[in-house]
Amino acid sequence: MMTSGLVHFMHGKESGPGGNKIAALAEVARARRWDVASLDYSHTADPAARLELLLRNCAGTRGPLLLVGSSMGGWIAAEASARVGARGVFLLAPAVYIPGYPTQEPRVPAARTEIVHGWDDELIPCEHAIRFARSRQCTLHLVPGDHRLGARIPLLRELFDAFLSRCA
């Protein structure tokens, strides 16, 4: 059976490849016939090392590639997107404009980049997501919720399903 392509998930700094958000969104992707991948980055908290791991893993990927990242994983997805030719990027509370990260302004495919950020994010202010989205003219969903967005999983599933539809 033909697949739509590959959705690569990047977890946050203190999460893992099988977290609740990734599991829920991977289920949505599989239902739309996308293959899914989720590397384990928990051995390092260094965003540059995590980025290099993703770039190595995506080398030689054939067909459409979508990147989905949460928090630090969102920065990784955004930073990698141009380098790996991602068709789309779906970011959850991305760690943008964070001091100490290798870059502050990752380039993303604006027409197919969506950001979901909680109004009450206690780690990464929603103003960071607003600034990032405005400068790139990409879609931003500001939702009631904290950094983890754990209480918003049904909404995340809906938004991600619509995103997949637009990227197909």
C-alpha positions as CSV (number, residue, x, y, z in Angstrom):
1,M,0.0,0.0,0.0
2,M,1.3,3.4,-0.9
3,T,2.1,5.8,1.9
4,S,1.7,9.6,1.8
5,G,5.3,10.1,3.0
6,L,7.1,10.3,6.3
7,V,6.1,12.3,9.4
8,H,9.2,12.7,11.7
9,F,8.4,13.6,15.3
10,M,10.9,15.4,17.6
11,H,10.1,15.3,21.3
12,G,10.9,18.1,23.8
13,K,13.9,18.4,26.1
14,E,12.5,16.4,29.0
15,S,10.1,14.1,27.1
16,G,10.6,11.0,25.0
17,P,9.7,9.5,21.6
18,G,6.6,7.8,22.9
19,G,5.0,10.7,24.8
20,N,1.3,11.3,24.8
21,K,1.3,14.0,22.2
22,I,3.5,12.1,19.8
23,A,1.5,8.9,20.2
24,A,-1.8,10.8,19.6
25,L,-0.5,12.6,16.5
26,A,1.3,9.5,15.1
27,E,-2.1,7.7,15.3
28,V,-3.6,10.5,13.2
29,A,-0.7,10.3,10.7
30,R,-1.0,6.6,10.3
31,A,-4.8,6.9,9.7
32,R,-3.9,9.1,6.8
33,R,-1.4,6.6,5.5
34,W,1.8,8.4,6.5
35,D,4.7,6.5,7.8
36,V,6.0,7.8,11.2
37,A,9.4,8.0,12.9
38,S,10.3,9.3,16.3
39,L,13.9,9.2,17.4
40,D,15.0,9.2,21.0
41,Y,16.9,12.3,21.8
42,S,16.9,11.9,25.6
43,H,20.6,11.1,25.8
44,T,21.4,14.8,25.2
45,A,19.9,18.2,26.1
46,D,22.1,19.9,23.4
47,P,19.8,21.2,20.6
48,A,22.7,21.2,18.1
49,A,23.5,17.5,18.8
50,R,19.8,16.7,18.5
51,L,19.6,18.6,15.2
52,E,22.6,16.6,13.8
53,L,21.0,13.3,14.8
54,L,17.8,14.3,12.9
55,L,19.8,15.5,9.8
56,R,21.7,12.2,9.7
57,N,18.5,10.3,10.0
58,C,16.7,12.2,7.3
59,A,19.6,11.9,4.8
60,G,18.3,10.0,1.8
61,T,14.6,10.2,2.8
62,R,12.5,9.7,-0.3
63,G,9.1,11.2,-0.9
64,P,7.3,13.9,1.1
65,L,8.7,14.6,4.6
66,L,6.8,16.4,7.4
67,L,8.5,17.5,10.6
68,V,6.6,17.7,13.9
69,G,8.3,19.1,17.0
70,S,7.5,20.0,20.5
71,S,9.4,22.6,22.5
72,M,13.1,22.0,21.8
73,G,11.9,19.5,19.2
74,G,10.0,22.4,17.6
75,W,13.3,24.3,17.3
76,I,14.9,21.2,15.8
77,A,12.1,20.7,13.3
78,A,12.1,24.4,12.3
79,E,15.9,24.5,12.0
80,A,16.1,21.2,10.0
81,S,13.2,22.0,7.6
82,A,15.0,23.9,4.9
83,R,18.0,21.5,5.1
84,V,16.0,18.4,4.6
85,G,13.5,19.8,2.2
86,A,10.5,19.3,4.4
87,R,7.1,19.7,2.8
88,G,5.6,21.0,6.0
89,V,6.4,21.7,9.7
90,F,4.0,21.4,12.6
91,L,5.3,23.1,15.8
92,L,4.0,22.7,19.3
93,A,5.2,25.4,21.7
94,P,8.5,25.7,19.8
95,A,11.6,26.8,21.6
96,V,12.2,29.9,19.5
97,Y,14.1,33.0,20.7
98,I,15.7,31.0,23.5
99,P,19.2,32.3,24.6
100,G,21.9,29.7,24.1
101,Y,20.3,28.0,21.1
102,P,22.5,27.9,18.0
103,T,20.2,30.1,16.0
104,Q,17.2,32.3,16.9
105,E,15.5,32.6,13.5
106,P,15.1,29.2,11.7
107,R,13.8,29.3,8.2
108,V,10.7,27.3,7.6
109,P,8.4,26.7,4.6
110,A,5.9,29.4,5.6
111,A,3.0,28.2,3.4
112,R,3.0,24.9,5.2
113,T,4.1,25.7,8.7
114,E,1.7,25.7,11.6
115,I,2.3,26.6,15.2
116,V,0.2,25.7,18.2
117,H,1.1,27.5,21.4
118,G,-0.6,27.8,24.8
119,W,-1.6,31.2,26.1
120,D,-0.4,30.2,29.6
121,D,2.9,28.6,28.5
122,E,5.1,29.0,31.6
123,L,8.4,28.1,29.8
124,I,8.2,29.8,26.4
125,P,6.1,32.9,26.3
126,C,3.4,32.9,23.6
127,E,4.8,36.2,22.5
128,H,7.8,34.2,21.1
129,A,5.4,32.2,18.9
130,I,3.6,35.3,17.8
131,R,6.8,37.0,16.8
132,F,8.1,33.9,15.0
133,A,4.8,33.4,13.1
134,R,4.4,37.1,12.2
135,S,7.9,37.3,10.8
136,R,7.3,34.2,8.6
137,Q,3.6,34.8,7.9
138,C,2.7,31.2,8.9
139,T,-0.4,29.9,10.7
140,L,-0.5,30.3,14.5
141,H,-3.1,28.7,16.8
142,L,-3.1,30.2,20.2
143,V,-5.0,28.0,22.6
144,P,-5.9,27.8,26.3
145,G,-3.1,25.8,27.8
146,D,0.3,25.5,29.3
147,H,3.6,24.5,27.8
148,R,2.9,20.8,27.6
149,L,-0.5,21.3,26.0
150,G,-1.5,17.9,27.5
151,A,-5.1,18.9,28.1
152,R,-5.4,20.0,24.5
153,I,-4.7,16.6,22.8
154,P,-8.1,16.3,21.2
155,L,-7.6,19.8,19.6
156,L,-4.1,19.0,18.6
157,R,-5.4,15.9,16.8
158,E,-7.9,18.0,14.9
159,L,-5.4,20.7,14.0
160,F,-2.9,18.1,12.9
161,D,-5.4,16.1,10.8
162,A,-6.3,19.3,8.9
163,F,-2.6,20.1,8.5
164,L,-2.0,16.7,7.0
165,S,-4.9,17.2,4.6
166,R,-3.3,20.5,3.4
167,C,0.1,18.8,3.0
168,A,-1.0,15.8,1.1
